[in-house]
Amino acid sequence: MAGFLPKSGAESTGYRGLVGPLLLPTWVMVGVFLVIPVALMAIYSFLTKEFRGGVIWDFTLAAYDQFFFNRGLFGDEPPSIEWTYIAIFWRSVWQAGVATLLCLAVGFPTAWFIATRPAAQRGVWLFLVTVPYWVNLLIRTVSLKFLLRDNGPLNGSLMSLGLIDGPLPLVNTDLAVQLGLFYSYLPFMVLPIYAAVERYNFALSEAAADLYASRWVTLREIVLPVVRPGIVAGCILVFVPSLGAFLAPDLLGGAKTFMIGSLIDEQFKGSQGNWPFGAAVSMILMTLVMIVLILYARAQAKAERRS
Amino acid sequence: MKHLLATTALILAAGSAHAEGKLSLYHWFEYIPQELLDKFAAEYGVEVTLDTYDSNEAMLAALKAGKLGQYDLAVPGDYMVEIMRVDGLLDSFTPAELPNFGNIAPEWVDVPFDPGREHSIPYQWGATAFSVNRDVYDGPIDSLGVIFTPPDALKGKINVLDSQGEVLALGSIFLGIPQCSTDRAQLQALNDMLLAAKPDWASFGSDTAKDVLVSGDAAAGMIYNGFSAKARAEGANVEYAWPKEGYVVWMDNVVLLKDAPNRDNALKFMNFLLEPENAAAVTNYAAYAAGVTGVEPFLDEAIRTSPENNPPEGARKGQFVQACDEASQKMYDAIWTNLKK
């Protein structure tokens, strides 16, 4: 995401000898909070499952085998491709994708609105966007369930207005999960887009209008390319955590089907847990996210070279 | 001056209590009334510390990760007693060390997870079956079929526990097959029956099992009997079922941990908990049943007569969820994953 950072000025020479020591905290951060945990996870994913939780230090590919190959309910059929976990991944990607689009649809206009207020007001609006997020995620998710349930206020008011006869089935649906994710991560969309729009030079829009560009053309040809980094950053910030979320799927979706997050969660709780498999699913998820981010970084670099 | 004296006396009293020793409990959250701990501390002059956990597995993991030797007593569920016993995490005692051993209700002395009670005493027990909302459904509820082959009125309005052990055990009881079976036909039948039932279920939830009944999100749900009693107390018109096929029972037990730092005080506390008055105090707080004889005079009226705590005449005996061996557990894991995929 280095692409979003403003280009640094002329390289400073005064600190040259100190670069190593000054970077030390960064390396410690990266090492302690990134490299070591990920390495542990990678190692665990190749260990043997201990019955009732834990691992035995024997290296095996069993966890990855379980992910990719189906050997039947009793484990003795010839292996075929295991669709169970692929389906769970696909479901999670779909839910996270819809949530991201919902966030974009609401977040972009919101960010635009805030960025176009007088400078003195913007702080207040940004503050208002973040206020709900002072409340714990769990409580917000449960509250959303209260709103959506069959005899909750939403269905109640729709029915009293005569718009519907019976309650809409909202809880325990995919829509509820998507709404939950949308509500959980909306500020992660608003804030980066706001930062991008704020830097947008509105004289460009005026210039486009002077040259007879329609509003649509202005948006597509001028505004979007300029604020694109903010949109992409927002999408990544919403999509990635949504992919691993398990609170919203469990509470709002009724936990009827596993999502990636709840599948991993299940492997580390209960006496039926399977730590190596949980670690393997985490590694596969992380690999997928990395691939998406690398593709994005390359596209970004290409775009920068063009411009 | 008077104030100063009183303070000094307090400090001295606290100091003397300290001198008598300590007791370190590892217990479920919100499962023992503070007054009872205070009563024990005052009677025996023991300083009681309480750490809590929220699942049997969390407790096991913590003990295995090095907390064994810090605690004297823990309160595992039935199957977890067996796991801990087999893993060698428990110390044993003789009935002679517990003067109140004879207060244990006879049916709970020789339990499958701790035959003859060498490591554990009953704490609370309860049944797990299901409840229905009588405003929605007024048909018979004498069969687990209400959950597994539901009547039309309940289709799509059922919550099941999000717990592999209970769901698969209740399913096995419904089909009349043993738990931890390795018989392929039986396992396949269980798998197929659950998959066929799932479309009629609205949600999986254990912590939420009561709330969905009270709020009306679900019209029927697998539930622990004490949880159902709370739903009724909160105004939901729910009736708890004692199915004819049988039901799951669970029992939490106070176990003496290996390497207990205060073994004597731990035994004192176990003996204390077997006093009918004290066992009743736990039941009045937790609203489950005690497994100790003679508690009735000390019980709150509402709990003594509650339909959730008193199986009807002729009700079948419940089954504990069995801890399977690794080979059969693997198949039950696969059935559960199949159900939730």
Interface residues (C-beta under 8 A of the other chain):
Chain A: F51 R52 G53 G54 L73 F74 G75 T84 Y85 A87 I88 R149 D150 N151 V171 N172 D250 L251 G254 A255 K256 T257 F258 K269 G270 S271 Q272 G273 N274
Chain B: S55 N56 E57 A58 L60 A61 K64 Y79 M80 I83 N159 D162 S163 Q164 G165 R184 L187 Q188 N191 K198 W201 A202 S203 F204 G205 T208 S215 G216 D217 A323 E326 Q329 K330 M331 Y332 D333 A334 I335 W336 T337 N338 K340 K341
